[in-house]
Amino acid sequence: MKKTTMKDIAIRANVSVATVSYVLNRVDNQTIPEKTRRQIMQLAEELHYIPNLAARSLANQKTGLVGVLVHKSKQLPYWKLHAQLAFIHTLEQRLTAAGYHTLLYTLDTDNPSLDIIVERKLEAVFLIDAQDASFYSISRHFVEGIPLILIDSMIEDKLFKQVVFNYRSVLEAALPDDLSQVCLIMESFNNSLLTRYIRSCVPLSDDAVFEIRELQDLLPAMDHQRFKQAIVINEFIGSYVEKSGDFEHLTVICTCNSPQMLGERVEKILFQGDKAEVAFELMQELLYHSDYSEQENNCYYVD
């Protein structure tokens, strides 16, 4: 298959090759109508254009590097590790296809060192399941115009854009009319605002909500005689709950895209959107709109 060139895009867009180059290489000192920019970017996507990273870097002093930051944890449960690796794998494929290089970097939870991140001059940064205290120590190391996108984290600050599952919609679908014998079993997140958001989606008392950081945290929920129905967030946790046989009805909200690990009697709810795809498209949008801090929408929900 013939590789798409800037000339191919220029012919389709009825503009000069130079104009295409300015847009794709993000040259900021050229006055190009926004409509033309969008048309060129759309054609580049449709024609599967893969930019020459070295040439682009020479043209605009940009590295083409995108950072994916994750927190190191001695006790990271395997269900969280699986979800993170699946997201990173899909995102990395999307970034590579668009001509970027991905830098995966692990942050020490207690003493995050960001020197390497600064030295690499990243064009965009994805921060996964971040601890609350990390946000501003990380943001201080980046200049205006570099998108900071949180994954599975929330913060009330327009500097950070956020991509999270739309837990409200799936929980509303999962909840029965009678909540007296229902409990929610959810995985534990580092981010307190995301945890509060999920808990606010269900009108259950605190003693009917169980946060699971490790498997032994399941015992209070499964030993409780009051609950006949359980709604579980994460299918790996749901699999353990299913094997216990402690609930008459089990609904599992799948966050790892692995519903096949659950039995036929389990009610499964899946998100239809792709979190990595939404995150990538958001990054692309922010890279071409440097005034994104003024945008109203701060959180992007994946249905």
Buried (B, 14 or more C-beta within 10 A) or exposed (E): EEEBBBEBBBEBBEBEBEBBBBBBBBBEEEEBEEEBBEBBBEBBEEBEBEBBBEEBBEBBEBBBBBBBBBBEBEEBBEBBEBBBEBBBEBBBEBBEEBBBBBBEBEBEBEEBEBEEBEEBBBBBBBBBBBBBEBBEEBBEBBEEBBBBBBBBBBBEBEBBBBBBBBBBBBBEEBBEEEBEBBBBBBBEBBBEBBBEBBBEBBEBEEEBBBBBEEEEBBEEBBEBEEBBBBBBBBBBBBBBBBEBEBBEBBBBBBBBBBBEBBEEEBBBBBBEBBBBBBBBBBBBBBBBBBEBBEEEEBBBBBE
